[in-house]
Amino acid sequence: MSHKTIIPQPGILNISPYVAGKSTATGGNRITKLSSNENPLGPSPLARAAYIEAAASLETYPDSDHAELREAIAKVHGVAADLVICGAGSDEIIAFLCNTYAGEGDEVLYSQYGFSMYPISAMAAGATPVQAKETNRHADVDALLAACTLRTRLVFIANPNNPTGTLISEAEIERLAEGIPPQALLVLDGAYAEFIEGFNGHAALVDAHDNVVMTRTFSKIYGLGGARIGWGYGPAHVIDALNRVRGPFNVSAAALKAAQAAVLDVEYTEKCRVENAKWRGWLREALIAIGLPTDESFANFIVPRFASEQAAAEADAYLQTKGLVVRALGGYGLPEYLRITIGDEIACRAVAAALTGFMKGARA
């Protein structure tokens, strides 16, 4: 696919493209997608209505400063509206950070099983991604600090983490913020923060430090993955810099209106959190009972461990024959694991029944 004279920037062709969770399977009369951590309840009805209403004005450019959404986020999350930036999913905020603060000769640090968009965005900016070992699938602050160098410009950590669902304490996050080099920013990816009761993604640490940024998304608990919208919160010097690289109309008007309605519908968000916690706990206990060790998850998915890479692949294939599509984690360096989104009651019971059959000897 290369061209003799039209050549991308160095490193671009070394990037392995992000692979999304599968949406289809060859087996089963009904396909249940449990591969991308989507909300099985969907978005708030108020968000759906706002999105549809916005369709009446598609000829009009969206609000370029996202003022109404930033005010709504500030009201619900207790943050300063002028320190919020909105993007086309938190992926775009991650890209803004890499493009703004990292380049050739710089390093972008992340934990071993961190979200794959961290190294992709780092390489797209010309920087070198650096991975720090984890301990028992938990981010290891000592390992991250030991991996820092004079070239480190960004340190990414998701808490809870994707794809493992694990969580480390705020004290450990603060120790990381205080220990990274003075030229580096700590980026706290809070895509799954809303799934923890009373947790606000370490927003207080952003307020207390001038080297900490938080990213959030509307794709998970808010059920707006298809609208592509997220946000970031950080010190004034960071938000000012990011707004200089942000396109003036980077988020659609419909997405802005839907997100505003979604974040303000706190009762619906709480309903989604409670349902997720209920069935996440139920499914984890069911899988442990049939011999599948499963770490405690603080997100909207669980990650059972199989006896081998082959067993995980066979389980994945067997689930597909039942119309259940989950996420294999070989690409994350976890080939013995499958990541299973917490669906509704029907989906969770179907997963438990299928894996019970698999563990008893059933195969695709």
C-alpha positions as CSV (number, residue, x, y, z in Angstrom):
1,M,0.0,0.0,0.0
2,S,3.1,2.3,0.0
3,H,3.7,5.1,-2.5
4,K,7.1,5.9,-4.0
5,T,7.0,9.6,-3.4
6,I,4.0,10.5,-1.1
7,I,5.2,9.3,2.3
8,P,3.6,9.7,5.7
9,Q,5.6,11.1,8.6
10,P,8.1,8.8,10.2
11,G,6.5,6.2,12.5
12,I,3.0,6.4,11.1
13,L,3.2,3.2,9.2
14,N,4.5,1.4,12.3
15,I,1.2,2.0,14.0
16,S,-1.1,-1.0,14.4
17,P,-4.6,0.3,13.9
18,Y,-7.0,0.1,16.7
19,V,-9.2,-3.0,16.5
20,A,-12.8,-2.5,17.7
21,G,-14.8,-5.2,19.4
22,K,-16.6,-7.5,17.0
23,S,-20.3,-7.0,16.3
24,T,-21.1,-10.2,14.5
25,A,-20.9,-14.0,15.0
26,T,-21.7,-16.9,12.8
27,G,-23.7,-18.8,15.5
28,G,-27.0,-18.2,17.3
29,N,-30.3,-16.9,16.1
30,R,-29.8,-13.6,18.1
31,I,-26.5,-11.8,18.3
32,T,-25.7,-10.1,21.7
33,K,-22.8,-7.8,21.4
34,L,-20.7,-7.8,24.6
35,S,-17.4,-6.7,23.1
36,S,-17.3,-2.9,23.4
37,N,-18.6,-2.0,26.9
38,E,-21.7,-0.4,25.6
39,N,-24.6,0.4,28.0
40,P,-27.3,-2.3,27.4
41,L,-30.0,0.1,28.7
42,G,-29.0,2.7,26.1
43,P,-29.0,6.5,26.6
44,S,-31.4,8.5,28.7
45,P,-34.8,9.0,27.0
46,L,-34.1,12.7,27.4
47,A,-30.9,12.4,25.5
48,R,-32.6,10.6,22.7
49,A,-35.2,13.3,22.5
50,A,-32.6,16.0,22.5
51,Y,-30.7,14.3,19.7
52,I,-33.8,14.0,17.5
53,E,-34.8,17.6,18.2
54,A,-31.3,18.8,17.1
55,A,-31.9,17.1,13.7
56,A,-34.3,19.9,12.9
57,S,-31.3,22.3,12.6
58,L,-28.7,20.3,10.8
59,E,-27.9,23.2,8.5
60,T,-26.5,25.2,11.4
61,Y,-23.0,25.0,12.7
62,P,-22.7,23.8,16.3
63,D,-21.8,26.0,19.3
64,S,-18.0,26.3,18.9
65,D,-17.3,26.8,22.6
66,H,-19.6,24.1,23.9
67,A,-20.8,26.5,26.7
68,E,-24.1,24.9,27.6
69,L,-22.6,21.4,27.8
70,R,-19.6,22.6,29.8
71,E,-22.0,24.3,32.3
72,A,-24.0,21.1,32.6
73,I,-20.9,19.1,33.3
74,A,-19.8,21.6,35.8
75,K,-23.1,21.5,37.6
76,V,-23.2,17.7,37.9
77,H,-19.6,17.0,38.5
78,G,-18.6,20.0,40.6
79,V,-15.9,21.2,38.3
80,A,-15.1,24.6,36.8
81,A,-16.8,25.1,33.5
82,D,-14.0,27.2,32.0
83,L,-11.6,24.3,32.7
84,V,-13.6,21.8,30.7
85,I,-12.9,20.9,27.0
86,C,-15.1,18.8,24.8
87,G,-14.1,16.4,22.1
88,A,-15.3,13.7,19.7
89,G,-15.1,11.1,22.4
90,S,-12.3,11.1,25.0
91,D,-10.1,9.6,22.2
92,E,-9.9,13.0,20.7
93,I,-8.9,14.6,24.0
94,I,-6.1,12.0,24.3
95,A,-5.0,12.8,20.7
96,F,-5.0,16.6,21.6
97,L,-2.8,15.9,24.6
98,C,-0.3,13.9,22.5
99,N,-0.2,16.4,19.7
100,T,0.2,19.3,22.0
101,Y,2.7,17.9,24.5
102,A,4.6,15.1,22.8
103,G,6.6,14.8,19.6
104,E,9.8,13.4,18.1
105,G,12.3,12.5,20.9
106,D,9.6,12.5,23.6
107,E,8.2,9.6,25.5
108,V,4.6,8.8,26.4
109,L,4.3,6.4,29.4
110,Y,1.4,4.1,30.1
111,S,0.7,1.0,32.2
112,Q,1.2,-2.5,30.7
113,Y,-2.4,-3.3,30.1
114,G,-3.5,0.2,29.4
115,F,-5.9,1.4,26.7
116,S,-4.4,0.8,23.2
117,M,-5.2,4.4,22.1
118,Y,-2.4,5.7,24.3
119,P,0.5,4.2,22.2
120,I,-1.4,4.8,19.0
121,S,-1.9,8.5,19.7
122,A,1.7,8.8,21.0
123,M,3.1,7.4,17.7
124,A,0.8,9.5,15.6
125,A,2.3,12.5,17.3
126,G,5.8,11.3,16.6
127,A,6.6,10.3,20.2
128,T,7.8,7.0,21.6
129,P,5.3,4.9,23.7
130,V,6.8,3.4,26.8
131,Q,5.1,0.6,28.8
132,A,5.5,0.1,32.6
133,K,4.9,-3.4,34.0
134,E,1.7,-4.0,36.1
135,T,1.4,-6.2,39.2
136,N,-1.4,-8.7,39.1
137,R,-3.2,-6.7,36.4
138,H,-3.1,-3.5,38.6
139,A,-1.2,-0.4,37.6
140,D,2.1,-0.3,39.6
141,V,3.0,3.3,40.6
142,D,6.6,2.3,41.5
143,A,7.1,0.8,38.0
144,L,5.6,3.9,36.3
145,L,7.8,6.2,38.3
146,A,10.9,4.1,37.6
147,A,10.1,4.2,33.9
148,C,10.0,8.0,33.8
149,T,12.9,9.8,32.2
150,L,13.9,13.3,31.1
151,R,12.0,12.6,27.8
152,T,8.7,11.7,29.5
153,R,6.1,14.2,28.6
154,L,2.8,12.4,29.3
155,V,1.8,9.6,31.7
156,F,-1.5,7.9,31.0
157,I,-3.4,5.8,33.5
158,A,-7.0,4.7,33.4
159,N,-8.7,4.2,36.8
160,P,-10.7,1.9,36.6
161,N,-8.6,0.5,33.9
162,N,-9.6,-0.9,30.5
163,P,-9.3,-3.8,29.7
164,T,-8.8,-5.2,33.2
165,G,-11.5,-3.3,35.2
166,T,-9.0,-2.9,38.1
167,L,-8.7,0.1,40.3
168,I,-5.9,1.6,42.4
169,S,-6.3,4.0,45.3
170,E,-6.4,7.8,45.2
171,A,-3.4,7.9,47.5
172,E,-1.4,5.9,44.8
173,I,-2.6,8.2,42.1
174,E,-1.6,11.3,44.1
175,R,1.8,9.7,44.7
176,L,2.2,9.3,41.0
177,A,1.2,12.9,40.4
178,E,3.8,14.1,42.9
179,G,6.5,11.8,41.6
180,I,6.6,12.3,37.9
181,P,9.2,14.6,36.3
182,P,8.4,18.4,36.2
183,Q,8.1,18.4,32.4
184,A,5.4,15.7,32.4
185,L,1.6,15.7,32.6
186,L,-0.4,12.9,34.3
187,V,-3.5,12.1,32.4
188,L,-6.2,10.3,34.4
189,D,-8.6,8.4,32.0
190,G,-11.9,8.3,33.8
191,A,-14.0,6.6,31.0
192,Y,-15.5,4.2,33.6
193,A,-15.6,6.5,36.6
194,E,-19.4,6.8,36.7
195,F,-19.7,3.1,37.4
196,I,-18.3,3.6,41.0
197,E,-20.7,5.1,43.5
198,G,-19.6,8.5,44.7
199,F,-16.4,8.6,42.5
200,N,-15.6,11.5,40.3
201,G,-12.5,10.3,38.5
202,H,-10.0,12.1,40.8
203,A,-11.3,15.5,39.9
204,A,-10.0,16.8,43.2
205,L,-6.5,15.9,42.3
206,V,-6.8,17.9,39.1
207,D,-7.8,20.9,41.2
208,A,-4.9,20.3,43.6
209,H,-2.1,19.9,41.0
210,D,-1.0,21.9,38.0
211,N,0.3,18.7,36.2
212,V,-2.9,16.5,36.3
213,V,-5.6,16.3,33.6
214,M,-8.7,14.1,33.6
215,T,-10.5,12.7,30.5
216,R,-14.1,11.4,30.5
217,T,-16.5,10.0,28.0
218,F,-20.2,9.9,27.2
219,S,-19.8,6.6,25.4
220,K,-20.1,4.2,28.4
221,I,-22.6,4.8,31.2
222,Y,-24.3,7.5,29.2
223,G,-24.9,5.2,26.2
224,L,-23.8,7.8,23.6
225,G,-21.0,5.8,21.9
226,G,-22.5,6.5,18.5
227,A,-22.6,10.2,19.0
228,R,-18.9,10.4,19.7
229,I,-18.5,12.9,22.5
230,G,-16.3,13.2,25.6
231,W,-14.6,15.8,27.7
232,G,-11.5,16.7,29.6
233,Y,-10.8,18.7,32.8
234,G,-7.5,20.3,33.6
235,P,-5.4,23.3,34.7
236,A,-6.0,26.5,32.8
237,H,-2.6,26.3,31.1
238,V,-3.5,22.9,29.7
239,I,-7.0,23.7,28.6
240,D,-5.8,26.9,26.9
241,A,-3.2,24.9,24.9
242,L,-5.6,22.2,23.9
243,N,-8.2,24.7,22.7
244,R,-5.5,26.1,20.4
245,V,-5.3,22.7,18.5
246,R,-9.0,21.9,18.8
247,G,-11.1,22.4,15.6
248,P,-13.8,25.1,16.1
249,F,-16.6,22.6,15.3
250,N,-15.2,19.3,16.5
251,V,-18.4,18.1,18.2
252,S,-21.7,18.0,16.3
253,A,-24.7,20.0,17.5
254,A,-26.8,16.8,18.0
255,A,-24.1,15.2,20.1
256,L,-23.8,18.4,22.3
257,K,-27.5,18.5,23.0
258,A,-27.7,14.8,23.7
259,A,-24.7,14.9,26.1
260,Q,-26.2,17.9,27.9
261,A,-29.5,16.1,28.5
262,A,-27.7,12.9,29.4
263,V,-25.4,14.4,32.1
264,L,-28.3,16.3,33.6
265,D,-30.5,13.2,33.9
266,V,-28.7,12.0,37.1
267,E,-31.6,9.7,38.0
268,Y,-31.2,7.7,34.9
269,T,-27.4,7.6,35.2
270,E,-27.8,6.2,38.8
271,K,-30.2,3.6,37.5
272,C,-27.6,2.4,35.0
273,R,-24.9,2.3,37.6
274,V,-27.0,0.2,40.0
275,E,-28.1,-2.3,37.3
276,N,-24.5,-2.7,36.1
277,A,-23.2,-3.3,39.7
278,K,-26.0,-5.8,40.3
279,W,-25.3,-8.0,37.2
280,R,-21.5,-7.5,37.3
281,G,-21.4,-9.0,40.8
282,W,-23.8,-11.8,39.8
283,L,-21.9,-12.7,36.7
284,R,-18.5,-12.6,38.5
285,E,-19.7,-15.0,41.2
286,A,-21.3,-17.3,38.6
287,L,-18.0,-17.5,36.7
288,I,-15.9,-18.0,39.8
289,A,-18.2,-20.8,40.8
290,I,-17.5,-22.8,37.6
291,G,-13.8,-22.4,37.9
292,L,-13.0,-19.2,36.1
293,P,-11.0,-16.8,38.3
294,T,-12.2,-13.3,37.7
295,D,-10.7,-10.1,39.2
296,E,-13.0,-7.7,40.9
297,S,-14.0,-5.1,38.3
298,F,-15.0,-1.5,38.9
299,A,-16.2,-0.9,35.3
300,N,-19.0,-2.4,33.1
301,F,-17.2,-5.5,32.2
302,I,-15.5,-8.5,33.7
303,V,-12.4,-10.4,32.6
304,P,-12.4,-14.1,33.4
305,R,-9.1,-16.1,33.1
306,F,-9.1,-19.5,31.3
307,A,-6.6,-22.3,31.8
308,S,-4.7,-21.4,28.6
309,E,-4.6,-19.3,25.5
310,Q,-6.2,-22.2,23.6
311,A,-9.0,-22.6,26.2
312,A,-9.8,-18.8,26.0
313,A,-9.9,-19.0,22.1
314,E,-12.2,-22.1,22.3
315,A,-14.4,-20.4,24.8
316,D,-14.7,-17.4,22.6
317,A,-15.6,-19.6,19.6
318,Y,-18.2,-21.4,21.7
319,L,-19.8,-18.2,22.9
320,Q,-20.1,-17.1,19.3
321,T,-22.1,-20.3,18.5
322,K,-24.6,-19.1,21.1
323,G,-24.7,-15.6,19.5
324,L,-22.6,-14.0,22.3
325,V,-19.8,-11.7,21.0
326,V,-17.1,-10.9,23.6
327,R,-13.6,-9.4,23.3
328,A,-10.5,-11.5,23.1
329,L,-7.5,-9.9,24.8
330,G,-4.5,-11.4,23.0
331,G,-3.8,-7.9,21.5
332,Y,-3.5,-6.5,25.0
333,G,-1.0,-9.2,26.1
334,L,-3.7,-11.1,28.0
335,P,-4.3,-14.2,25.7
336,E,-5.8,-16.3,28.5
337,Y,-8.6,-13.8,29.2
338,L,-11.8,-12.7,27.6
339,R,-13.4,-9.3,28.3
340,I,-17.2,-9.6,28.7
341,T,-19.4,-6.5,28.8
342,I,-22.1,-6.5,31.5
343,G,-25.3,-6.8,29.5
344,D,-28.9,-6.9,30.8
345,E,-30.2,-9.9,32.9
346,I,-30.9,-12.0,29.8
347,A,-27.4,-11.5,28.4
348,C,-25.7,-12.2,31.7
349,R,-27.6,-15.4,32.3
350,A,-26.9,-16.5,28.8
351,V,-23.2,-15.9,29.2
352,A,-23.2,-17.8,32.5
353,A,-25.1,-20.7,31.0
354,A,-22.9,-20.9,27.9
355,L,-19.6,-20.9,29.9
356,T,-21.0,-23.4,32.3
357,G,-21.6,-25.7,29.3
358,F,-18.1,-24.9,28.0
359,M,-16.4,-25.8,31.3
360,K,-18.3,-29.1,31.4
361,G,-16.8,-30.0,28.0
362,A,-19.0,-28.5,25.4
363,R,-17.1,-27.1,22.4
364,A,-17.8,-25.2,19.2
